[in-house]
Every structure is written in C-alpha cells, then in structure tokens.
Amino acid sequence: MDFEIPAAIRARLAELDAFIAREIVPLEQAHPEFFDHRREYARTDWERGGVPRDEFEELVREMKRRADRAGFLRLGLPRDLGGEAASNLEVVIIREHLSARGLGLHGNLPDESSLVPSMPMVHILHAYGTPAQKAQYLNGLVTGEHYIAFALTEPDHGSDATWMESTAVREGDHWVINGVKRFNSGVHKATADLVFARTSGKQGDADGITAFIVPMDAPGVKIEYYHWTFNMPSDHAEVSFTNVRVPADCILNREGQGLVLAQHFVHQNRIRQAAQSAGVARYCIAESVRYASERRSFGKPIAQHQAIQFPLAEMHAECEMVRHYVFRTAWEMDRQPHEAVSDQVAIANYRANRLACNAADLAIQVHGGIGYTRTKAFEHFFRHHRRYRITEGSDEVQIRKIAAYLFGFAGPRKRARKAR
C-alpha cells in the first residue's frame, strides 16, 4: 500500500486553498460578525425559533454558487450530475484538509455545508429515485433550489429505528401518515421531508419501514418547535404528521425497504464526519503548539514545560494514527462493498469524534483563560463535534457494530461461520 497522498489530490488541495484565498476569505471579511466572537449570536434568528438567520444562509448559498462555478461543489457527485465521481479517499482527504484550516465559510459545521459537500440525499435520490422524482428534485438538490430533510428519529426512538412508532396506512392510491419526528434537521428550508414510517411487519423488524417524500406544505405537516441546542443556530425541529395524505408515487425506493436508504445516508456521513473531526483535532493541536511557543510564564515559553509538552505530544500521536486510519478506511471503501468495511467506518467515526472533542478541550486548557473565550474557535469546535458523538450513530452504536463484526454476529465473519 502506498501511504503517499496521490499527486492529483495534493494538487486539488492547492487549488482549493488558492480558491479560498481568492473568493471565500473576502466573503468572510465582508461579514466578520458571522465568524468572530459574535458568530453564534449573529447567525441565530433568536426571535424565529433559533433557526439560522436568512442573511447567513444567503452567505452560505453564495459560497456554494462560487464553489460550483469553480468545479468543487459537485466533485463527489456522479458524472451525469455534472460531477467528477471523485473517490471516497479524495473527498475524505479534502474534508480533513478543510477542517484543519479552522473556522470559516469553506466548511460551515452546523449545517454541514462545504466547498466539497457530502450531499447524501443527492446520492440516495440518484440511486433509488424514480424518473419523475429525479426530474422534480435532483438538480435542485445540487443547486440549493430544493432541500429534502431527513425524518428518521422520533421522541422515543433514536438508534433503535426499527422500533419507530410513525405509521403509514394505504387508502386506495394514497398513503396516510401519522407520527412525530424529532431532530428533523433542515425543515425550516426544506421543500420536502423524507419521512420514514412503518407500513408492515412488527416492531423490531428491519423490513416493513417505508420512506416517503412528503412536501412540507402538505396538510397535516406541522413544525411544532425547534430544539435549542448546545450549538446554535438550531435547525433541529420536532415535526408532527397528522393524517398526512400522499400519493403512492411519493415512496422512495420500494415499499417496506426504507431503512436501506437510512443506512446509505449514515454510512456516507460517518466517514465524512471522521475526516472533519480529524482535521479539527489537527487544527487544535497546531494552534496550541503555536501559542505555547509564544506564551511565556515564569520567564520562559510555556512550551518548555513538560506539563504542556506531554499532553500535546500524546494528542498529536493519537491524531496521526486516527487521521491515517480514516484515510485508509476511505481507500478501502473505494475497493469493497459497504458491508465489508462497515466496522472500519465505525472505528474511524467514533475514534475521530472523540479525538476532536478531546483536542478542543486540551486546546482550551493550553490557552488558559483566552481559550475559554469566544475569541478562539475551540469552544465552537467542542460543542459541534460533541454532537457528532451522537448523530449518525452514537459512540455506543458504533462500538456495538464493531463488536458484531469482531465476534461474527454480523458482516463477513457471520457468513463464514454459517458456511462452516
């Protein structure tokens, strides 16, 4: 195995850095309130449920328009969508690199926007959508004209998605949906919501859950409120569905096979999260080393104190190991089916997300009082990446996945055991 980052990807990173300096940094400089110590206050519409301010979201859209013109936005998309079908390895290396730059418009963490975004909903619709669904939504999802939110989690069900209580019952050529979804992110700007509901089977069955593309203006769809979270602004809504009628052609994929889409969605997001977390950890370490080399106490730079050296050296060592494991896992994803590497994705995800939180906490400690202020970005990174240890599968869910593969309860070892 060649551990060198391929020359073409290194060249792409240089192109991205030049593009950021030329077109993205000036956007940030024109709106400093969104990126300095005022960022949370300025980005949040406190009088409208805590959702992002329109002005900030328009800035993000402008970033995406510029990224699209420059050929970066669609980099990971299929060629028939104007993309370059970039490998998992390339996208992961880019996302880690962007996060290692620190806080900026090039990678807005709360809504997962980026110069090179993941766009899992685009991939899902491209792979499973009908021609009519693709014609209605697909290009708009890429350009930002449309947004489809993701309604899986419920008030009483998160990781145990097969036990969801939302139901859909067929009535003639329509389905009637009832239920409540929690942390239904992005509905404030969504054209439609991808709603998962049980249509057959019993609680705990993976089969029998169907995904419906439900227009947000359908009668019976109600945004109850937005959860105010550790990291604001919030777009994590509680949404109720009361006798919502949708035609049968709103089903995405096949009836009863909705969880396939959910697995596709979170699998792609997990490796992207891991890359971002590794990059943030690298940023926190680099900033701490720089500060420790400049900050003086008791007549000498604090970098000369082993109490500063040793924790940073250990954090650096862990970051190097995790970062390269994330890259290796992305490389494996380009060569094997998802099922074969699902445990490796889980390892990369939960270890990288823990690493980011620990690195941000250490950076605050090394910087002392100034590290605790919002002058520095460490508090922002800690709050955001703490969310990653829950979303897309909590730490515990990831470890459970790893154990299942390790003991042969799932994955290739399970098949091998059955074959004996």
C-alpha positions in Angstrom: 0.0 0.0 0.0 1.3 3.5 -0.9 0.7 5.8 2.0 1.6 9.0 0.0 -1.3 11.3 -0.8 -1.7 11.0 -4.5 -0.2 13.9 -6.5 -3.5 14.7 -8.1 -5.2 15.1 -4.7 -2.3 17.2 -3.4 -2.8 19.4 -6.5 -6.5 19.7 -5.7 -5.8 20.8 -2.2 -3.6 23.6 -3.5 -6.3 24.6 -5.9 -8.8 24.7 -3.0 -6.5 26.8 -0.9 -6.0 29.3 -3.7 -9.7 29.5 -4.4 -10.5 30.1 -0.7 -7.9 32.9 -0.5 -9.3 34.5 -3.7 -13.1 34.1 -3.3 -14.1 32.8 0.1 -12.0 34.8 2.5 -13.3 38.1 1.0 -16.8 37.0 1.7 -15.9 36.3 5.4 -14.1 39.6 5.7 -17.3 41.4 4.4 -19.3 39.8 7.2 -16.9 39.5 10.2 -19.8 39.2 12.7 -20.5 35.6 11.4 -17.0 34.4 12.1 -15.6 36.3 15.1 -16.8 36.1 18.8 -20.3 37.2 17.7 -20.7 34.2 15.4 -23.4 32.3 17.4 -25.4 35.4 18.2 -25.2 36.8 14.7 -26.0 33.6 12.9 -29.1 32.8 15.0 -32.6 34.2 14.5 -33.5 34.2 18.2 -37.0 35.5 17.5 -37.8 32.8 15.0 -37.2 29.7 17.0 -33.4 29.9 16.9 -33.1 28.9 13.2 -30.2 30.3 11.1 -30.6 33.9 10.0 -31.6 34.4 6.4 -28.6 36.7 5.9 -26.2 33.9 7.0 -27.9 31.3 4.9 -27.6 33.5 1.9 -23.9 33.9 2.5 -23.6 30.1 2.6 -25.6 29.8 -0.7 -23.2 32.3 -2.3 -20.3 30.2 -1.1 -21.9 27.2 -2.8 -22.5 29.1 -6.0 -18.9 30.1 -6.2 -17.7 26.6 -5.4 -20.0 25.3 -8.1 -18.6 27.7 -10.7 -15.1 26.7 -9.7 -15.9 23.0 -10.1 -15.6 22.0 -6.5 -19.2 21.6 -5.3 -20.0 18.6 -7.4 -16.7 16.9 -7.1 -18.0 13.8 -5.4 -21.2 13.5 -7.5 -21.7 11.1 -10.4 -20.7 12.4 -13.8 -24.3 12.6 -15.1 -24.9 15.2 -12.4 -22.0 17.3 -13.6 -19.6 15.8 -11.0 -16.3 14.1 -11.3 -17.2 10.9 -9.3 -14.3 11.6 -7.0 -13.2 8.7 -4.8 -14.1 8.4 -1.1 -10.3 8.9 -0.5 -10.2 12.2 -2.3 -13.3 13.6 -0.7 -12.2 12.5 2.8 -8.7 14.0 2.4 -10.2 17.2 1.2 -12.7 17.4 4.1 -10.0 16.7 6.6 -7.8 19.4 5.0 -10.6 22.0 5.0 -11.4 21.3 8.7 -7.7 21.7 9.6 -7.9 25.3 8.3 -10.1 26.2 11.2 -13.4 28.1 11.4 -14.6 29.5 8.1 -17.1 29.6 5.4 -15.2 26.9 3.5 -16.8 24.4 5.9 -19.7 25.5 7.9 -20.2 22.8 10.6 -23.7 23.4 11.9 -25.4 22.7 8.6 -22.6 20.5 7.1 -22.1 22.8 4.1 -18.7 22.7 2.5 -16.9 23.7 -0.7 -16.9 19.9 -1.3 -20.1 18.7 0.5 -21.3 15.1 1.0 -24.8 15.6 -0.4 -26.1 12.2 0.8 -29.7 13.0 -0.3 -28.5 13.6 -3.8 -26.8 10.2 -3.9 -29.9 8.5 -2.4 -32.2 10.1 -5.0 -29.8 9.3 -7.8 -29.6 5.7 -6.8 -33.2 5.0 -5.8 -35.4 7.7 -7.2 -38.0 7.2 -10.0 -37.5 9.2 -13.2 -40.3 11.6 -12.0 -38.7 12.1 -8.6 -35.4 12.8 -10.1 -36.8 15.2 -12.6 -38.6 17.1 -9.8 -35.9 17.3 -7.2 -32.5 16.1 -8.2 -30.9 19.1 -9.9 -32.5 21.4 -7.4 -30.9 19.5 -4.5 -27.5 20.1 -6.1 -28.0 23.8 -6.7 -29.8 24.5 -3.5 -33.2 25.3 -5.1 -34.6 22.3 -3.3 -33.8 20.7 0.1 -35.2 17.4 1.4 -34.9 17.0 5.1 -34.4 13.6 6.8 -37.1 12.4 9.2 -36.0 9.2 11.0 -35.5 9.9 14.7 -38.6 10.0 17.0 -39.2 11.3 20.5 -39.0 7.7 21.9 -36.7 6.2 19.3 -33.3 7.2 18.0 -30.7 4.4 17.4 -33.5 1.8 17.7 -35.0 2.9 14.4 -36.7 -0.4 13.8 -39.0 0.3 16.7 -40.4 3.5 15.3 -44.0 4.4 16.1 -44.8 6.5 13.0 -47.1 4.6 10.7 -48.4 4.8 7.1 -51.6 3.1 6.1 -52.7 2.6 2.4 -56.0 4.1 1.4 -56.7 3.5 -2.3 -53.9 5.2 -4.3 -52.7 7.2 -1.3 -51.0 6.6 2.0 -52.0 8.3 5.3 -49.0 9.1 7.6 -49.2 9.7 11.3 -46.4 10.2 13.8 -43.9 12.6 15.3 -40.2 13.1 14.3 -37.5 14.6 16.4 -34.3 16.4 15.3 -35.8 16.7 11.8 -32.9 18.9 10.7 -33.3 21.4 7.9 -37.1 21.5 7.7 -37.1 25.3 8.0 -35.7 25.5 4.5 -37.0 22.2 3.1 -39.1 21.7 0.0 -40.0 18.2 1.2 -39.2 15.8 4.1 -38.1 12.2 3.7 -40.3 10.6 6.3 -39.8 7.0 7.5 -42.9 5.2 8.7 -43.9 1.6 9.4 -46.2 0.2 6.7 -46.0 -3.5 7.6 -44.3 -6.0 10.0 -43.9 -5.7 13.7 -41.7 -3.6 16.0 -38.1 -4.5 15.6 -38.4 -5.7 12.0 -36.0 -4.1 9.6 -38.3 -4.8 6.7 -41.7 -3.0 6.7 -40.4 0.6 7.1 -41.1 2.8 4.1 -39.6 6.1 3.1 -42.0 8.8 1.7 -41.1 12.1 0.1 -43.6 14.4 1.8 -44.0 18.0 0.6 -43.6 20.4 3.6 -46.8 22.2 2.6 -48.9 19.0 2.7 -51.9 19.4 5.1 -51.2 17.8 8.5 -47.4 18.6 8.5 -46.6 20.8 11.4 -43.3 22.1 12.7 -44.0 22.1 16.4 -40.8 23.8 17.6 -37.0 23.8 17.3 -34.8 22.4 19.9 -32.3 24.9 21.3 -29.1 23.0 21.4 -25.5 23.1 22.7 -24.5 24.5 19.3 -26.7 27.3 17.8 -28.3 28.2 15.5 -30.6 25.3 15.6 -32.4 23.6 12.7 -33.4 20.5 14.7 -37.2 20.5 14.7 -39.9 18.5 16.3 -42.4 17.8 13.5 -45.8 16.2 13.7 -47.6 14.4 10.9 -51.4 14.1 11.4 -53.4 12.2 8.8 -51.0 13.4 6.1 -52.1 12.0 2.7 -49.5 11.4 0.0 -49.8 9.6 -3.3 -48.2 6.2 -3.7 -45.6 7.7 -6.1 -44.1 9.6 -3.1 -42.4 6.3 -2.0 -38.6 6.4 -2.4 -37.2 3.0 -3.2 -39.6 0.1 -2.6 -42.4 -0.3 -0.1 -41.0 -1.7 3.1 -37.4 -1.1 2.2 -36.9 2.4 3.6 -34.1 1.5 6.0 -31.8 0.7 3.1 -31.9 4.5 2.4 -31.2 5.4 6.0 -28.2 3.0 6.1 -26.9 4.5 2.9 -27.3 8.0 4.3 -25.5 7.5 7.6 -22.7 5.3 6.2 -21.5 8.0 3.8 -21.9 10.7 6.6 -19.9 8.7 9.1 -16.6 8.7 7.2 -17.1 12.4 6.3 -17.6 13.2 10.0 -14.5 11.3 10.9 -12.5 13.3 8.4 -13.8 16.6 9.7 -13.1 15.6 13.3 -9.5 14.5 12.4 -9.0 17.9 10.7 -10.3 19.9 13.7 -8.1 17.9 16.0 -5.1 18.7 13.8 -6.1 22.4 13.9 -6.4 22.5 17.7 -3.0 20.8 18.2 -1.3 23.2 15.7 -2.8 26.3 17.3 -1.8 25.0 20.8 1.8 24.4 19.8 2.0 27.8 18.2 0.5 29.5 21.3 2.7 27.5 23.7 5.8 28.6 21.8 4.8 32.3 22.2 3.2 32.5 25.6 5.6 33.0 28.5 5.2 32.1 32.1 7.8 32.2 34.9 10.2 33.8 32.5 10.1 31.3 29.7 7.8 29.9 26.9 5.2 27.5 28.3 6.3 25.1 25.5 9.3 24.4 27.7 7.1 22.9 30.5 6.6 19.2 30.2 3.1 19.7 31.6 2.3 21.4 28.2 4.6 19.2 26.0 3.4 15.8 27.1 -0.4 16.2 26.6 0.2 17.8 23.2 2.7 15.2 22.2 0.2 12.4 23.1 -2.7 14.2 21.4 -0.5 14.6 18.3 0.4 10.9 18.3 -3.3 9.9 18.5 -4.3 12.4 15.8 -1.7 11.0 13.4 -2.9 7.4 14.0 -6.6 8.3 13.7 -6.1 10.5 10.7 -4.3 7.9 8.7 -6.8 5.2 9.7 -9.6 7.5 8.4 -7.7 7.8 5.1 -7.1 4.0 4.9 -10.8 3.3 5.6 -11.9 5.7 2.8 -9.4 3.9 0.5 -11.0 0.6 1.5 -14.4 2.0 0.8 -13.4 2.6 -2.8 -12.5 -1.1 -3.2 -15.0 -3.0 -1.3 -18.8 -3.0 -0.8 -20.1 -1.1 2.2 -21.0 -4.1 4.2 -17.4 -5.4 4.1 -16.0 -2.2 5.7 -18.8 -1.1 7.9 -16.9 -1.9 11.1 -13.9 0.0 9.9 -16.1 3.1 9.2 -17.5 2.7 12.7 -13.9 2.6 14.2 -12.9 5.7 12.2 -16.0 7.6 13.2 -16.2 7.1 16.9 -12.4 7.4 17.5 -12.1 10.6 15.4 -15.2 12.2 17.0 -13.8 11.6 20.5 -10.4 12.8 19.3 -11.9 16.2 18.1 -13.6 16.8 21.5 -10.5 15.9 23.4 -8.3 18.0 21.2 -10.6 21.0 21.6 -10.7 20.6 25.3 -6.9 20.4 25.5 -6.6 23.5 23.3 -8.8 25.4 25.8 -6.6 24.2 28.7 -3.3 25.1 26.9 -4.6 28.5 26.0 -5.9 29.1 29.5 -8.4 31.9 30.0 -8.3 33.2 26.5 -9.0 29.6 25.3 -12.2 29.7 27.2 -13.4 32.8 25.4 -15.2 33.0 22.1 -12.2 34.9 20.7 -10.9 31.4 19.9 -12.8 28.8 17.9 -12.2 25.9 20.3 -15.5 26.2 22.2 -17.3 26.2 18.8 -15.5 23.0 17.7 -16.1 21.3 21.1 -19.8 22.0 21.0 -20.2 21.0 17.4 -18.1 17.8 17.5 -19.7 16.7 20.7 -22.9 16.4 18.6 -21.0 14.0 16.3 -20.7 11.5 19.1 -24.5 11.1 19.0 -25.6 11.7 15.4 -25.2 9.2 12.6 -25.0 6.6 15.3 -23.8 7.2 18.8 -20.4 6.0 20.1 -22.2 3.1 21.7 -23.9 2.1 18.4 -20.5 2.3 16.6 -18.9 0.1 19.2 -21.8 -2.3 19.0 -21.2 -2.6 15.2 -17.5 -3.2 15.7 -18.2 -5.9 18.3 -20.8 -7.6 16.0 -18.2 -7.9 13.2 -15.5 -8.9 15.7 -17.5 -11.8 17.1 -19.1 -12.8 13.9 -22.7 -11.7 14.7 -22.6 -9.6 11.5 -20.5 -9.0 8.4 -18.1 -11.3 6.6 -17.4 -13.5 9.7 -21.1 -14.2 10.1 -21.2 -15.6 6.6 -18.1 -17.5 7.1 -19.4 -19.0 10.3 -22.7 -20.0 8.6 -20.7 -21.7 5.8 -18.9 -24.0 8.2 
